[in-house]
Amino acid sequence: MPQSLPPHVALAAPPMNGYAVEKDLCMLPELTEVASGLGFPEGPVLLADGTIIVVELANRCITRIHADGRKTTVASPGGSPNGAALGPDGKLYVCNSGGFRFQMVDGKLVTAGEPDDYSGGRIERVDIETGKVEVLYTSCAGFPLKGPNDLVFDKHGGFYFTDHGKRRPRDVDFGGLYYAKPDGSSIVEVVFPMIMPNGVGLRPDEKTVYVAETRTGHLWAFDILSPGVVRNSPPHENGGRHLAGPAAYTSFDSLAVERDGNVCVASLVIGGINVIAPDGSFVEFVPMPDEICTNICFGGPDRRTAYITLSSTGKLVKMAWPRPGLRLNFDPAP
């Protein structure tokens, strides 16, 4: 059953070089626990009936959370389903990284690189009513997908997705940004290389696609010329415009965009949501009670409720958000 979480004193952060990285004392926002006992949840998606879908990376499944907190399994695709979004056909499109190794650190669950039973990266389409899983893409231009991570649909019905790559004990993959059609007929490489690209989102007018890199903690913007084609803007090798970067150690995960264009990036290590304006300036930092805060989406009246995944503690929480979020294309939620 959802329950209110009491406010706590948390470690938050003042703005430095574009967003929060340093920790200082402040109060956590008032949070309501939607569900707990999840196996490293990510990719929240709100459905028209008020239920919420999340992926569970550690349990290798996709889960529906009901209003009373009850959990039912939608599908078990194996690997590690990660980012998810509803497409124009009402099916759920999922970035599957092929699996993660997990370990417990101080009582919290964290990822630990590529597992021994890594099954290969892929893009999947899931029928949320029957649980049927279809594999749409496993490669692009002859190169295998390594660790698809997050995706967003544009108004044309195609989707941008990031390939985070995989990390092994002595080496790591370069990642990239891709664009694909939901019928499995076309996939193109949009940006390569990137360093562990993770969250991806579109500006409200869809003239810009945003990508957050995990390990570097950088947020990039790419001007869209046409669906799946972006402007290359030297001097950086990935051709993007640099919006924000850290002055100290932190990492970025998934993101969502507000109606006014602010980018809300789930931030690891410091644990919370960094809100960054379209010009790269810092708006605010919203702390969370979990250092592995991985994703955010918007719902509720006027999209003023934020749903946030706290992955290392296995929780989905929600809170009132000070500004309306952007309604996603093909979002059926009222």
N, C-alpha and C positions, 0 to 999 in steps of 0.2 A: 504494500500500500504506500503511495507517495506520502512523504512526511517532511516537515520543515526541519532544516538543519539550523542549529543555533549559530549566531555570528561568532567568529573566532578572531583572535589577533593573528594576523598573517604577515608574511614578508612580501612587501610590494616594492615598486620601483619608480624612481623619478625618471623623466625623459633624459636620454643622453644619445646624441648622434642619431636622432630619428625615432627611437623608441626605448622602452624601459629595459634596463639591464641590471641596474644596481638595486640592492634590496634595502628596504627600510620598513619600519613598523606602520601598519595601517589596518583597518578593519576589513574583513572579508564581506562581500555583499551577502544579503539574505538569500540563501539557496534552498530549494526544495528538491529532495531526493525523489527521482522518478523511478529508478531501479538500481539494484545493487547485485553483487554476486555474479557479475559479468566477467568474461575472460578477455580482458584487454579490449574494451569496446571502442569503436570508431564509427565514422560514416553515418551519423544520424539522419534519417529521412522521415518526414511526417506524412502520414496518409490521410485521406479524406475522412475516414471514420474515427479519427482521433488517436489511433494507435501509432506507434513509432517503431521504425525499423532501425536496428543497429547491426553492425557486423561485430563478431567476436573473433579477433585474430588468433588468440590462444586456443579457442575451442573449435576453430576452423568452420564456423557456421554463421548463418544469418538469422537474426532473432527478432521477433515482433514483441513489443512491450505494450500491454493492454492498460487501460485506465486504472485498473486496480493493482497494477504492478506485476500481474501475472506475465510469464514469459512463455512463448511458444516458438518452436523452430520453424523457420520459413524454408530453409534449404541448408544442405551441408556439402558445399562444393569442394572441401578440402583446401590444401594450401593455407593461405591466410587472406581471406577477403578483407579489403581495406576500404577505400573510398567507394561511395555508392550514390546513385542518382536515378530518379525516374525519367524515362525517356518518353518520346511522343506516342509510343504504343502502350503506355502504362506499365511496361515491364521495368524491372530493376536492373540497371547496368552497374557492374561491379568491377573494380580494379582488384585483381587477385595477384598478390606478390609472390605466390608459390610457396610461402611458408616463412616462419621466423623461428629461431631458437629463443627460448625464454628462460629466465632465471629469476629467483627471488633475491632481492637485495633489501635488507632491513624490513622484511615483511611485505615488500611491495613487488609487483610483477613488472619486469622490464624486458625489452627485447635485447638479444645478444647475437645478432648477425644471422648468417645463412644456416639453416638446419641441415642435418645429414640427409633428411628425406625431402629436400627441396624439389618441388614438382614443376618448376618453370613458371614464368610470369605469363599472365593472360588477361584478356578482357572477356567477361562473361555476361550473359543475359539471363535473368532469372524471372520465371513466372511466379509471382508472390502468392498466387492462389494454389498452384499445384506443386511448387517447389522444383519444377524442372529447370535444370541448368544447361545452358548452351555456351560453348566456347566460340567466341567470334574472332578473336585475334590472338596469335601467339608470337608474331614477328612483324617486322616492318622492313620492306626492301631487302629481305633476306637476312636481316639481323634479328636475333631473338629478343623478345621483351624479357627483361630481367626481374623487375619488381614494380609493376604498375601500382600507383599509390592513390591518386585522387582524380576526379573528373568533374566537368561541368558542361551542360548542354547549352548551345546557343539557340537563338530564335529560329534558325534554319533547320534545326533538328539534328545537327552534327554535334560532336562533343570533343572538347580538348581534354587530354589527360596527361598526367606526369608519369614518367618511369623513374623511380627513385634509384634503381639499381640494387645490387646486393653487396653486403660487406662480409668479407671473409677474414680469417686471422691475419693474413699478410697482404691483402689487396682489396680494392673496392672498385665497383663499376662506375663509369660516368653515366649520368642520366640524361633525360631529355624531355621535351614537350612534344606531344603528338596530337593529330586531329583525325577523327575517324567518323564513319557513318554507322548508324545503328543497325543497318541491315547486313553488316559484315562484308560489304562490297569495296570499301576503300579505307586505307589508313596511310597517312603521310607523316614524315618527320618534320616538325615545325622549327624546333630549336635544338641544337646539339653542338657542344656538350654543355651540361650543367652539373653542378655538384649536389647530389642528393636532392633533386627537386621534389617537392611535397605538395603543399596546398596550391590549388588553382582556382581562379574565379574571374568573372567578367565585370567590367565597368557597366553601370546601368545602361549606357547607350551602346554597349558592345563594340566600342571602338578600341578597347584595350583589354588584353588578357594579363592577369597578374599571376606570378609564380613565386612561391616562397621556397627557399633552399634550407634544408634542415641544418646541416653541419656548419655552413657559413653564417647562418642567421641573416641572410640578405633577402630583401624583397625586390623583385624585378617586375618591370612593366614592358609589355610588347605591344606596339601599335598594330592593329589589325587592318590589313589592306583588303582582304576578302576572306571568306571562311577557310581557315587552315593556312593562311598566308600572312606573315607579319613583316614589318619593316626591319631591316637590319641596321642597327645604329651603332657604329664603331665608337670608341675603340675596344670595348670589351668583346671577347671572342664569341659570347653567346648573342651579341647584337641587341641586348635589352637596355632599357633605361633603368639605372639604379635608383630606387626610391628610398630605401632605408637600410642601414647596416648597424651592427653592434659596436659598442665601445668596450665591451667586456664579454665574457663567455655566456652565450645562450644559444638556443636552437629553435627553429621554426617548424611547425607541423602544418595542419590543414587550416583553411581560412574560409570566411564568408564575407560578403559585401553588404554594406548598409545601403538603404535606398538613396541616400545622398552621396554615395560613392566611397565612403570610408571603408578601409580594408581591415577586417578584424582577424588577426592571426593568432591561433593557439600557439603558446610559447612554452617550450620545455625548459627544464632546469629551474627557472624562476617560477613556473607554474601559474599561468594565467592567460589573459587575452590582451595582446597589444593592439590598439586601435590607431591606424595610420591613415592620414588624409591622402587624397589623390596626388597632392604635390609632394608627398613624402614627409610632411611635418607630423609631429607626435600629437595625438588627441588625448588619449588616456590609457592607463593600464588597469585592468580589472583582475585582481588576484584570485586564485583558486586554491583549495586545500589539498592540492595534489601537484607535485612537480612535473608529472607527465600529463599535462592538459593538452589534449590532442585535436579536438575538433569543436566546431560551433555551427549551429544552424538556427534559423528563425521561424517562429510560428506564432499562433495566437492572434487575437484581435490586432489588426494593423501591423502584424509581424513584430510586436514589441516584447515577445518572450524569447529568450535565448536558451537553447538546449545545448549543453556542453558535456563532452565526454571526459571523464577523469579515469584514465586508462589503468594506471598502476594500482589503483584501489578498486577498480571494477565497477564504477558508478556512472550513471547518467543523471545529471542534475539540470534544473532549470531555474531561471531568474528573470525578473523584470529588466528589460533593456531600455536605456534612456532614449534611444532613437530607433525608428523602424528599420527592420532589415529589408533587403531586396527580395521580392518574390521571385523564385527561380522559374525558368521556363518549364512548363509541364508539371508544375507543382499543383497537386489536386487538393491540398489542404485548404479548408475554408479560411 
